[in-house]
Amino acid sequence: MNNNYTFRQEENADHRTVEELVRGSFWNVYRPGCSEHYVLHVLRSDPAFVKELDFVMEMDGRIIGQNMFMKTVINADDGRIVPVLTMGPICITPELKRHGFGKKLLDFSLEKAAEMGFGAVLFEGNIAFYGKSGFDYSRSFGIRYHDMPEDADQSFFLCKELIHGYLDGITGVYQTPQGYYVDDGDVEAFDRSFPLKEKLKLPGQIF
Ligand SMILES: CC(C)(COP(=O)(O)OP(=O)(O)OC[C@H]1O[C@@H](n2cnc3c(N)ncnc32)[C@H](O)[C@@H]1OP(=O)(O)O)[C@@H](O)C(=O)NCCC(=O)NCCS
């Protein structure tokens, strides 16, 4: 692994480069095409966006990865509103995937989130990757995903405490910030401002 990488906060001048990176990395992975570059574009001006935790990873003067966080809540069963973070999109440029850079970027950004005093991060992801950075299934913390039946498979829904014991004594329902829900037509319109890329239906896509 090339250790010649650095992290810094995303700047306004990086926006388009980062959107191109996100588009290239997510393209045809979860669905034909992708929406994450537009999601990121929209979230940057959302009040729940955490500007201090909006990171890029650079190598040899080039942005090779990005990660970002949003504030959200758990609606606890006892009526409490518990502030937490959610995360993503996170990505690494396609040609450098599976070289260990994603884990470095993830661990760096989680450390910064912890330094800011946030208590826990919950989001949708693959335990095969996030488990290596200390994430577990959210159900083992007693936290359920919104709008799903009790007995549904929620193994996609992961959690990591940044403050040990932060979720002790809490059960409840996690809420995805509204900003993540984008309109397909808006995604299409935004995507047309990028070079044409072929959408493919591939095995393993979930949408
Ligand atoms: C997911 C992503 C950020 C991971 O970054 P990465 O640099 O490729 O991952 P790393 O090399 O740091 O992975 C560390 C370990 O996590 C596991 N892992 C990583 N990606 C995985 C995947 N897609 N499936 C299963 N295990 C995975 C592996 O055990 C890996 O070690 P190995 O390669 O020695 O087996 C990157 O692949 C990516 O940008 N993917 C496309 C966008 C995306 O899916 N983002 C996440 C949405 S939740």
The ligand as a Gaussian input file, in Angstrom:
#p B3LYP/6-31G(d) Opt

LIG

0 1
 C      -16.566000       0.747000      -0.052000
 C      -15.213000       1.441000      -0.278000
 C      -15.248000       2.868000       0.269000
 C      -14.162000       0.624000       0.467000
 O      -12.902000       1.214000       0.265000
 P      -11.676000       0.302000      -0.225000
 O      -10.465000       1.139000      -0.255000
 O      -12.092000      -0.360000      -1.497000
 O      -11.641000      -0.796000       0.924000
 P      -10.358000      -1.319000       1.732000
 O       -9.334000      -1.789000       0.758000
 O       -9.933000      -0.314000       2.727000
 O      -11.046000      -2.576000       2.448000
 C      -10.617000      -3.077000       3.667000
 C      -11.298000      -4.412000       3.852000
 O      -12.722000      -4.258000       3.927000
 C      -13.360000      -5.345000       3.236000
 N      -14.080000      -4.824000       2.063000
 C      -13.886000      -3.652000       1.405000
 N      -14.766000      -3.506000       0.399000
 C      -15.521000      -4.618000       0.404000
 C      -16.600000      -5.059000      -0.398000
 N      -17.093000      -4.325000      -1.407000
 N      -17.146000      -6.271000      -0.123000
 C      -16.655000      -7.055000       0.873000
 N      -15.618000      -6.670000       1.690000
 C      -15.073000      -5.469000       1.449000
 C      -12.287000      -6.302000       2.805000
 O      -12.110000      -7.257000       3.825000
 C      -11.093000      -5.385000       2.710000
 O       -9.878000      -6.062000       2.873000
 P       -9.288000      -6.970000       1.652000
 O       -9.376000      -6.157000       0.397000
 O       -7.894000      -7.236000       2.119000
 O      -10.154000      -8.188000       1.620000
 C      -14.829000       1.479000      -1.789000
 O      -14.679000       0.164000      -2.280000
 C      -15.811000       2.202000      -2.662000
 O      -15.647000       3.391000      -2.911000
 N      -16.858000       1.509000      -3.183000
 C      -17.858000       2.111000      -4.060000
 C      -18.746000       3.077000      -3.324000
 C      -19.389000       2.430000      -2.104000
 O      -19.904000       1.323000      -2.163000
 N      -19.349000       3.149000      -0.963000
 C      -19.880000       2.676000       0.294000
 C      -21.351000       2.775000       0.355000
 S      -21.975000       2.222000       1.930000

